[in-house]
Amino acid sequence: MSDFFKAIVSKEKLISVTGLGYVGLPLALEFAKHFKVIGFDINAERFALMQQGIDPSKELNAEAFKSCDITFTSELEDLKKAHFHIIGVPTDIDVNKVPNLKPLLGASKSVGLSLKKGDYVIYESTVYPGCTEDDCVPILEEMSGLERDIDFKFGYSPERIVPGDKVKTLTKIVKIVSGNDQESLDTISKVYGAIIEAGLHKASSIKVAEAAKVIENTQRDINISLMNELAIIFDKMGIDTKEVIEAAGTKWNFHKYQPGLVGGHCISVDPFYLMHKAKQLGIDPQVIAAGRRVNDFIPNFIAKRIVQSLIEQGKNPGKSKALVMGITFKEDVSDIRNSKVVDLVKELMDFSIHVHVVDPHGCPNQLSHEYGITLVDEPIGKYDIIVLAVGHQEYIQMKSQDFQDLSKDELYIFDIKGVLDAKEFKNYWRL
Protein backbone atom coordinates (compact mmCIF):
# COMPACT_ATOMS: atom_id res chain seq x y z
CA MET A 1 0.00 0.00 0.00
CA SER A 2 1.46 3.35 -1.06
CA ASP A 3 2.03 6.04 1.53
CA PHE A 4 -0.42 8.31 -0.30
CA PHE A 5 -3.21 5.74 -0.21
CA LYS A 6 -2.48 4.97 3.44
CA ALA A 7 -2.95 8.66 4.20
CA ILE A 8 -6.29 8.61 2.34
CA VAL A 9 -7.42 5.57 4.34
CA SER A 10 -6.35 7.12 7.64
CA LYS A 11 -8.09 10.37 6.62
CA GLU A 12 -4.87 12.36 6.95
CA LYS A 13 -5.35 13.25 3.29
CA LEU A 14 -8.77 14.27 1.95
CA ILE A 15 -10.66 13.67 -1.28
CA SER A 16 -12.47 16.54 -2.99
CA VAL A 17 -15.23 16.23 -5.58
CA THR A 18 -15.92 19.33 -7.66
CA GLY A 19 -19.34 19.39 -9.30
CA LEU A 20 -22.10 17.71 -7.29
CA GLY A 21 -24.65 16.86 -9.95
CA TYR A 22 -25.82 13.48 -11.23
CA VAL A 23 -22.21 12.29 -11.37
CA GLY A 24 -20.41 14.06 -8.56
CA LEU A 25 -22.84 13.70 -5.66
CA PRO A 26 -23.24 9.88 -5.75
CA LEU A 27 -19.46 9.56 -6.13
CA ALA A 28 -18.73 11.95 -3.25
CA LEU A 29 -21.17 10.17 -0.92
CA GLU A 30 -19.82 6.73 -1.81
CA PHE A 31 -16.24 7.85 -1.11
CA ALA A 32 -17.43 9.51 2.11
CA LYS A 33 -18.49 6.10 3.46
CA HIS A 34 -14.81 5.17 3.55
CA PHE A 35 -12.75 8.37 3.46
CA LYS A 36 -12.98 12.04 4.40
CA VAL A 37 -14.49 14.06 1.55
CA ILE A 38 -15.01 17.70 0.60
CA GLY A 39 -17.94 18.21 -1.77
CA PHE A 40 -17.55 21.45 -3.74
CA ASP A 41 -20.28 23.11 -5.80
CA ILE A 42 -20.89 26.73 -6.82
CA ASN A 43 -24.68 26.38 -7.20
CA ALA A 44 -26.05 27.96 -4.03
CA GLU A 45 -29.52 26.42 -4.35
CA ARG A 46 -28.19 22.89 -4.83
CA PHE A 47 -25.60 23.42 -2.10
CA ALA A 48 -28.30 24.37 0.44
CA LEU A 49 -30.34 21.24 -0.33
CA MET A 50 -27.35 18.91 -0.01
CA GLN A 51 -26.50 20.35 3.38
CA GLN A 52 -29.98 19.21 4.44
CA GLY A 53 -29.39 15.72 3.08
CA ILE A 54 -31.49 16.28 -0.05
CA ASP A 55 -30.37 15.32 -3.55
CA PRO A 56 -31.41 18.15 -5.91
CA SER A 57 -31.44 15.65 -8.79
CA LYS A 58 -33.89 13.40 -6.90
CA GLU A 59 -31.77 10.33 -7.64
CA LEU A 60 -30.70 9.59 -4.05
CA ASN A 61 -32.78 9.34 -0.90
CA ALA A 62 -31.94 10.68 2.55
CA GLU A 63 -30.42 7.32 3.51
CA ALA A 64 -27.57 7.87 1.03
CA PHE A 65 -26.32 10.85 3.09
CA LYS A 66 -26.13 8.95 6.38
CA SER A 67 -22.81 7.82 7.89
CA CYS A 68 -20.90 9.88 5.35
CA ASP A 69 -17.81 11.84 6.36
CA ILE A 70 -18.43 14.71 3.96
CA THR A 71 -18.31 18.49 4.15
CA PHE A 72 -20.31 20.41 1.55
CA THR A 73 -18.83 23.77 0.63
CA SER A 74 -18.86 26.53 -1.95
CA GLU A 75 -15.66 28.09 -0.60
CA LEU A 76 -12.56 27.67 -2.78
CA GLU A 77 -10.35 27.86 0.30
CA ASP A 78 -11.76 24.51 1.46
CA LEU A 79 -10.43 22.75 -1.65
CA LYS A 80 -6.90 23.39 -0.41
CA LYS A 81 -7.51 20.89 2.39
CA ALA A 82 -7.84 18.05 -0.13
CA HIS A 83 -5.08 16.07 -1.85
CA PHE A 84 -7.02 13.80 -4.25
CA HIS A 85 -9.18 16.06 -6.43
CA ILE A 86 -11.96 14.70 -8.65
CA ILE A 87 -13.65 16.91 -11.24
CA GLY A 88 -17.05 15.80 -12.51
CA VAL A 89 -18.71 18.90 -13.93
CA PRO A 90 -21.07 18.62 -16.93
CA THR A 91 -19.73 18.92 -20.46
CA ASP A 92 -22.31 20.15 -22.94
CA ILE A 93 -22.40 21.68 -26.41
CA ASP A 94 -23.22 25.26 -27.40
CA VAL A 95 -25.87 26.48 -29.86
CA ASN A 96 -23.52 25.66 -32.73
CA LYS A 97 -23.11 22.11 -31.40
CA VAL A 98 -19.48 22.74 -30.52
CA PRO A 99 -18.10 21.36 -27.21
CA ASN A 100 -18.62 23.80 -24.36
CA LEU A 101 -15.64 23.35 -22.07
CA LYS A 102 -16.25 26.44 -19.93
CA PRO A 103 -17.47 24.54 -16.82
CA LEU A 104 -14.62 22.04 -17.13
CA LEU A 105 -11.92 24.68 -17.62
CA GLY A 106 -13.46 26.78 -14.83
CA ALA A 107 -13.32 23.81 -12.46
CA SER A 108 -9.70 23.22 -13.53
CA LYS A 109 -8.88 26.81 -12.51
CA SER A 110 -10.52 26.34 -9.12
CA VAL A 111 -8.68 23.10 -8.42
CA GLY A 112 -5.45 24.52 -9.86
CA LEU A 113 -5.54 27.37 -7.32
CA SER A 114 -5.84 24.76 -4.57
CA LEU A 115 -3.18 22.37 -5.87
CA LYS A 116 -0.17 21.39 -3.75
CA LYS A 117 2.92 19.32 -4.43
CA GLY A 118 2.07 15.62 -4.34
CA ASP A 119 -1.64 16.12 -5.12
CA TYR A 120 -3.69 14.13 -7.62
CA VAL A 121 -6.33 15.45 -10.04
CA ILE A 122 -8.75 13.03 -11.74
CA TYR A 123 -11.26 14.05 -14.39
CA GLU A 124 -14.59 12.24 -14.83
CA SER A 125 -16.33 14.57 -17.31
CA THR A 126 -16.91 13.24 -20.83
CA VAL A 127 -14.44 14.81 -23.26
CA TYR A 128 -12.72 14.10 -26.58
CA PRO A 129 -9.40 12.22 -26.56
CA GLY A 130 -6.58 14.56 -25.59
CA CYS A 131 -8.69 17.08 -23.68
CA THR A 132 -7.36 16.18 -20.23
CA GLU A 133 -3.69 16.49 -21.17
CA ASP A 134 -3.94 19.26 -23.77
CA ASP A 135 -6.66 21.54 -22.38
CA CYS A 136 -7.09 20.88 -18.66
CA VAL A 137 -3.67 20.05 -17.24
CA PRO A 138 -2.02 23.22 -18.65
CA ILE A 139 -4.57 25.23 -16.64
CA LEU A 140 -3.68 23.27 -13.51
CA GLU A 141 -0.03 24.14 -14.12
CA GLU A 142 -0.75 27.80 -14.79
CA MET A 143 -2.96 28.30 -11.74
CA SER A 144 -0.75 26.34 -9.32
CA GLY A 145 2.71 27.19 -10.61
CA LEU A 146 3.47 23.48 -10.36
CA GLU A 147 4.87 21.13 -13.00
CA ARG A 148 2.85 18.20 -14.29
CA ASP A 149 4.20 14.66 -13.78
CA ILE A 150 6.76 15.97 -11.28
CA ASP A 151 4.86 18.12 -8.76
CA PHE A 152 1.40 16.63 -9.21
CA LYS A 153 -0.17 13.55 -10.78
CA PHE A 154 -3.35 13.32 -12.84
CA GLY A 155 -5.67 10.82 -14.45
CA TYR A 156 -8.98 10.23 -16.16
CA SER A 157 -11.77 7.92 -15.00
CA PRO A 158 -14.96 8.49 -17.00
CA GLU A 159 -18.32 8.49 -15.27
CA ARG A 160 -20.74 5.75 -16.29
CA ILE A 161 -23.75 6.53 -14.12
CA VAL A 162 -27.14 5.89 -15.72
CA PRO A 163 -29.81 8.24 -14.27
CA GLY A 164 -32.84 6.35 -13.02
CA ASP A 165 -31.14 2.93 -12.96
CA LYS A 166 -31.54 1.50 -9.46
CA VAL A 167 -29.78 -1.79 -10.30
CA LYS A 168 -26.61 -0.78 -12.17
CA THR A 169 -25.59 1.87 -9.67
CA LEU A 170 -22.16 3.52 -9.30
CA THR A 171 -20.44 0.71 -7.41
CA LYS A 172 -21.87 -2.01 -9.66
CA ILE A 173 -20.48 -0.65 -12.94
CA VAL A 174 -16.91 -1.50 -14.03
CA LYS A 175 -14.78 1.64 -13.67
CA ILE A 176 -12.25 2.63 -16.29
CA VAL A 177 -9.18 4.23 -14.71
CA SER A 178 -6.06 5.79 -16.21
CA GLY A 179 -3.11 7.85 -15.05
CA ASN A 180 -0.24 9.94 -16.37
CA ASP A 181 2.24 7.24 -15.29
CA GLN A 182 2.30 3.83 -13.62
CA GLU A 183 2.56 5.28 -10.12
CA SER A 184 -0.50 7.46 -10.59
CA LEU A 185 -2.44 4.59 -12.17
CA ASP A 186 -1.68 2.36 -9.19
CA THR A 187 -2.77 4.98 -6.66
CA ILE A 188 -5.90 6.01 -8.59
CA SER A 189 -6.82 2.32 -8.92
CA LYS A 190 -6.48 1.77 -5.17
CA VAL A 191 -8.69 4.76 -4.32
CA TYR A 192 -11.46 3.87 -6.76
CA GLY A 193 -11.04 0.16 -6.04
CA ALA A 194 -12.09 0.82 -2.45
CA ILE A 195 -15.66 1.65 -3.56
CA ILE A 196 -16.21 -0.08 -6.92
CA GLU A 197 -17.57 -3.61 -6.42
CA ALA A 198 -17.71 -4.46 -10.14
CA GLY A 199 -13.97 -4.06 -10.60
CA LEU A 200 -11.67 -1.78 -12.59
CA HIS A 201 -10.39 -1.67 -16.13
CA LYS A 202 -6.93 -0.10 -16.27
CA ALA A 203 -6.55 1.75 -19.56
CA SER A 204 -3.07 1.98 -21.03
CA SER A 205 -3.31 5.77 -21.37
CA ILE A 206 -5.53 8.72 -20.56
CA LYS A 207 -6.44 9.14 -24.24
CA VAL A 208 -7.62 5.53 -24.44
CA ALA A 209 -9.87 6.07 -21.42
CA GLU A 210 -11.26 9.30 -22.90
CA ALA A 211 -11.91 7.62 -26.24
CA ALA A 212 -13.58 4.61 -24.60
CA LYS A 213 -16.08 6.83 -22.84
CA VAL A 214 -16.97 9.00 -25.82
CA ILE A 215 -17.57 6.02 -28.13
CA GLU A 216 -19.89 4.26 -25.65
CA ASN A 217 -22.65 6.77 -26.30
CA THR A 218 -21.65 7.41 -29.91
CA GLN A 219 -22.18 3.74 -30.70
CA ARG A 220 -25.58 3.77 -29.00
CA ASP A 221 -26.55 6.96 -30.84
CA ILE A 222 -25.74 5.39 -34.21
CA ASN A 223 -27.58 2.16 -33.42
CA ILE A 224 -30.72 4.05 -32.38
CA SER A 225 -30.48 6.27 -35.46
CA LEU A 226 -30.66 3.15 -37.65
CA MET A 227 -33.83 2.08 -35.84
CA ASN A 228 -35.27 5.57 -36.23
CA GLU A 229 -34.57 5.58 -39.95
CA LEU A 230 -36.15 2.15 -40.26
CA ALA A 231 -39.17 3.41 -38.28
CA ILE A 232 -39.64 6.24 -40.80
CA ILE A 233 -39.44 3.77 -43.71
CA PHE A 234 -41.75 1.21 -42.11
CA ASP A 235 -44.28 3.89 -41.13
CA LYS A 236 -44.53 4.86 -44.80
CA MET A 237 -45.07 1.18 -45.64
CA GLY A 238 -47.71 0.70 -42.95
CA ILE A 239 -45.55 -1.78 -41.02
CA ASP A 240 -45.28 -1.79 -37.21
CA THR A 241 -41.58 -1.29 -36.38
CA LYS A 242 -41.86 -2.91 -32.96
CA GLU A 243 -43.26 -6.08 -34.50
CA VAL A 244 -40.42 -6.09 -37.04
CA ILE A 245 -37.82 -5.78 -34.27
CA GLU A 246 -39.44 -8.57 -32.26
CA ALA A 247 -39.42 -10.83 -35.32
CA ALA A 248 -35.81 -10.01 -36.25
CA GLY A 249 -34.82 -10.40 -32.60
CA THR A 250 -35.51 -14.12 -32.74
CA LYS A 251 -32.08 -14.47 -34.35
CA TRP A 252 -29.36 -14.71 -31.70
CA ASN A 253 -27.06 -12.06 -33.17
CA PHE A 254 -29.64 -9.34 -33.81
CA HIS A 255 -29.41 -6.41 -31.37
CA LYS A 256 -32.87 -5.17 -30.36
CA TYR A 257 -32.33 -1.41 -30.23
CA GLN A 258 -35.58 0.57 -30.17
CA PRO A 259 -36.46 3.76 -32.08
CA GLY A 260 -37.23 6.89 -30.11
CA LEU A 261 -36.33 10.42 -29.06
CA VAL A 262 -32.61 10.56 -28.34
CA GLY A 263 -31.90 13.26 -25.78
CA GLY A 264 -30.24 13.66 -22.41
CA HIS A 265 -26.81 14.94 -21.47
CA CYS A 266 -24.85 11.99 -22.91
CA ILE A 267 -26.08 10.19 -26.02
CA SER A 268 -27.19 13.33 -27.84
CA VAL A 269 -24.06 15.27 -26.85
CA ASP A 270 -21.03 12.96 -26.80
CA PRO A 271 -20.91 12.31 -30.58
CA PHE A 272 -20.31 16.02 -31.16
CA TYR A 273 -17.16 15.84 -28.99
CA LEU A 274 -15.75 13.07 -31.15
CA MET A 275 -16.76 14.84 -34.36
CA HIS A 276 -15.14 18.05 -33.12
CA LYS A 277 -11.82 16.30 -32.53
CA ALA A 278 -12.05 14.44 -35.84
CA LYS A 279 -12.54 17.68 -37.76
CA GLN A 280 -9.52 19.20 -36.02
CA LEU A 281 -7.54 16.29 -37.45
CA GLY A 282 -8.88 16.91 -40.94
CA ILE A 283 -11.36 14.02 -40.87
CA ASP A 284 -15.02 14.51 -41.79
CA PRO A 285 -16.90 11.77 -39.86
CA GLN A 286 -19.73 10.56 -42.10
CA VAL A 287 -21.50 7.83 -40.11
CA ILE A 288 -21.50 9.66 -36.77
CA ALA A 289 -22.83 12.86 -38.37
CA ALA A 290 -25.53 10.96 -40.28
CA GLY A 291 -26.71 9.29 -37.08
CA ARG A 292 -27.02 12.65 -35.35
CA ARG A 293 -29.02 14.11 -38.25
CA VAL A 294 -31.51 11.25 -38.20
CA ASN A 295 -32.03 11.41 -34.43
CA ASP A 296 -32.38 15.19 -34.45
CA PHE A 297 -35.05 14.89 -37.17
CA ILE A 298 -37.35 12.56 -35.21
CA PRO A 299 -39.26 15.28 -33.26
CA ASN A 300 -40.15 16.93 -36.58
CA PHE A 301 -41.22 13.59 -38.05
CA ILE A 302 -43.51 12.83 -35.10
CA ALA A 303 -45.01 16.31 -35.14
CA LYS A 304 -45.88 15.98 -38.84
CA ARG A 305 -47.53 12.60 -38.20
CA ILE A 306 -49.63 14.19 -35.46
CA VAL A 307 -50.68 17.02 -37.78
CA GLN A 308 -51.50 14.47 -40.48
CA SER A 309 -53.70 12.60 -37.99
CA LEU A 310 -55.60 15.76 -37.07
CA ILE A 311 -56.21 16.60 -40.72
CA GLU A 312 -57.43 13.04 -41.40
CA GLN A 313 -59.90 13.52 -38.55
CA GLY A 314 -61.16 16.63 -40.29
CA LYS A 315 -59.72 18.90 -37.61
CA ASN A 316 -57.86 22.18 -37.99
CA PRO A 317 -54.46 21.85 -36.24
CA GLY A 318 -54.64 25.55 -35.33
CA LYS A 319 -57.83 24.90 -33.36
CA SER A 320 -56.73 21.61 -31.82
CA LYS A 321 -55.45 20.75 -28.34
CA ALA A 322 -52.72 18.20 -27.63
CA LEU A 323 -51.73 16.72 -24.29
CA VAL A 324 -48.05 15.78 -24.04
CA MET A 325 -47.44 13.38 -21.15
CA GLY A 326 -43.86 13.52 -19.93
CA ILE A 327 -41.05 15.91 -20.84
CA THR A 328 -37.97 14.64 -18.99
CA PHE A 329 -35.29 13.06 -21.18
CA LYS A 330 -36.10 9.52 -19.94
CA GLU A 331 -38.56 7.66 -17.77
CA ASP A 332 -38.78 8.06 -13.99
CA VAL A 333 -36.15 10.81 -13.70
CA SER A 334 -36.40 14.58 -13.23
CA ASP A 335 -33.59 15.46 -15.65
CA ILE A 336 -34.76 17.68 -18.53
CA ARG A 337 -31.32 18.40 -20.02
CA ASN A 338 -31.42 18.11 -23.82
CA SER A 339 -34.85 16.48 -23.69
CA LYS A 340 -36.05 15.94 -27.25
CA VAL A 341 -39.64 16.06 -26.00
CA VAL A 342 -39.02 19.80 -25.72
CA ASP A 343 -38.23 19.84 -29.44
CA LEU A 344 -41.42 17.90 -30.15
CA VAL A 345 -43.52 20.35 -28.10
CA LYS A 346 -42.02 23.30 -29.96
CA GLU A 347 -42.63 21.60 -33.32
CA LEU A 348 -46.30 21.13 -32.40
CA MET A 349 -46.55 24.75 -31.31
CA ASP A 350 -45.06 25.81 -34.65
CA PHE A 351 -48.06 24.12 -36.27
CA SER A 352 -50.26 26.35 -34.03
CA ILE A 353 -51.47 23.39 -31.98
CA HIS A 354 -52.40 24.34 -28.42
CA VAL A 355 -50.18 22.13 -26.25
CA HIS A 356 -50.48 21.23 -22.57
CA VAL A 357 -47.52 19.46 -20.94
CA VAL A 358 -47.72 17.34 -17.77
CA ASP A 359 -44.96 15.44 -15.99
CA PRO A 360 -44.94 14.08 -12.41
CA HIS A 361 -41.14 14.29 -12.23
CA GLY A 362 -40.26 17.49 -14.10
CA CYS A 363 -39.62 20.77 -12.29
CA PRO A 364 -41.96 23.56 -13.52
CA ASN A 365 -39.53 26.36 -12.67
CA GLN A 366 -36.59 24.65 -14.37
CA LEU A 367 -38.65 23.87 -17.47
CA SER A 368 -39.87 27.45 -17.71
CA HIS A 369 -36.40 28.89 -17.14
CA GLU A 370 -34.56 26.57 -19.53
CA TYR A 371 -37.06 26.25 -22.34
CA GLY A 372 -39.88 28.75 -21.81
CA ILE A 373 -42.41 25.91 -21.57
CA THR A 374 -45.16 25.89 -18.96
CA LEU A 375 -45.83 22.66 -17.07
CA VAL A 376 -49.43 22.24 -15.93
CA ASP A 377 -50.23 20.30 -12.77
CA GLU A 378 -53.07 18.29 -14.27
CA PRO A 379 -54.70 17.92 -17.71
CA ILE A 380 -57.13 20.76 -18.37
CA GLY A 381 -60.26 19.90 -20.31
CA LYS A 382 -60.37 17.43 -23.21
CA TYR A 383 -57.82 16.87 -25.98
CA ASP A 384 -57.83 16.09 -29.69
CA ILE A 385 -54.51 14.23 -29.51
CA ILE A 386 -52.73 12.55 -26.60
CA VAL A 387 -48.96 12.06 -26.85
CA LEU A 388 -47.36 9.67 -24.37
CA ALA A 389 -43.81 11.00 -24.74
CA VAL A 390 -42.05 9.49 -21.70
CA GLY A 391 -42.71 6.07 -20.20
CA HIS A 392 -43.04 7.12 -16.56
CA GLN A 393 -44.47 4.35 -14.36
CA GLU A 394 -47.42 6.61 -13.56
CA TYR A 395 -48.42 6.54 -17.24
CA ILE A 396 -47.70 2.87 -17.91
CA GLN A 397 -50.08 1.94 -15.11
CA MET A 398 -52.97 3.90 -16.67
CA LYS A 399 -55.83 2.00 -18.30
CA SER A 400 -57.10 2.66 -21.83
CA GLN A 401 -60.24 4.22 -20.34
CA ASP A 402 -58.07 6.70 -18.41
CA PHE A 403 -56.72 7.99 -21.72
CA GLN A 404 -60.19 7.97 -23.26
CA ASP A 405 -61.45 10.16 -20.41
CA LEU A 406 -58.89 12.79 -21.44
CA SER A 407 -59.97 12.73 -25.07
CA LYS A 408 -62.41 15.23 -26.60
CA ASP A 409 -63.87 12.82 -29.14
CA GLU A 410 -62.61 9.44 -30.28
CA LEU A 411 -59.25 8.72 -28.67
CA TYR A 412 -56.12 9.17 -30.82
CA ILE A 413 -52.95 8.29 -28.93
CA PHE A 414 -49.32 8.60 -30.00
CA ASP A 415 -47.18 6.28 -27.87
CA ILE A 416 -43.65 7.55 -28.59
CA LYS A 417 -41.96 5.03 -26.28
CA GLY A 418 -44.12 2.08 -27.36
CA VAL A 419 -44.95 1.15 -23.75
CA LEU A 420 -48.71 0.67 -24.08
CA ASP A 421 -50.59 -2.37 -25.41
CA ALA A 422 -51.56 -1.44 -28.96
CA LYS A 423 -54.44 -3.95 -28.90
CA GLU A 424 -56.26 -1.84 -26.29
CA PHE A 425 -56.60 1.17 -28.60
CA LYS A 426 -58.44 1.69 -31.89
CA ASN A 427 -56.41 4.69 -33.05
CA TYR A 428 -52.87 3.99 -31.91
CA TRP A 429 -49.47 5.02 -33.33
CA ARG A 430 -45.91 4.37 -32.23
CA LEU A 431 -42.48 4.73 -33.78
Secondary structure, 3 states (H helix, E strand, C coil): CCHHHHHHHCCCCEEEEECCCCCHHHHHHHHHCCCCEEEECCCHHHHHHHHCCCCCCCCCCHHHHCCCCEEEECCHHHHCCEEEEEECCCCEECCCCCEECHHHHHHHHHHHHHCCCCCEEEECCCCCCCHHHHHHHHHHHHHHCCCECCCEEEEECCCCCCCCCCCCCHHHCCEEEEECCHHHHHHHHHHHHCCCCCCEEECCCHHHHHHHHHHHHHHHHHHHHHHHHHHHHHHHHCCCHHHHHHHHCCCCCCCCCCCCCCCCCCCCCHHHHHHHHHHHCCCCCHHHHHHHHHHHHHHHHHHHHHHHHHHHCCCCHHHCEEEEECCCCCCCCCCCCCCHHHHHHHHHHHCCCEEEEECCCCCHHHHHHHHCCCECCCCCCCECEEEECCCCHHHHCCCHHHHHCCECCCCCEEECCCCCCHHHCCCEECC
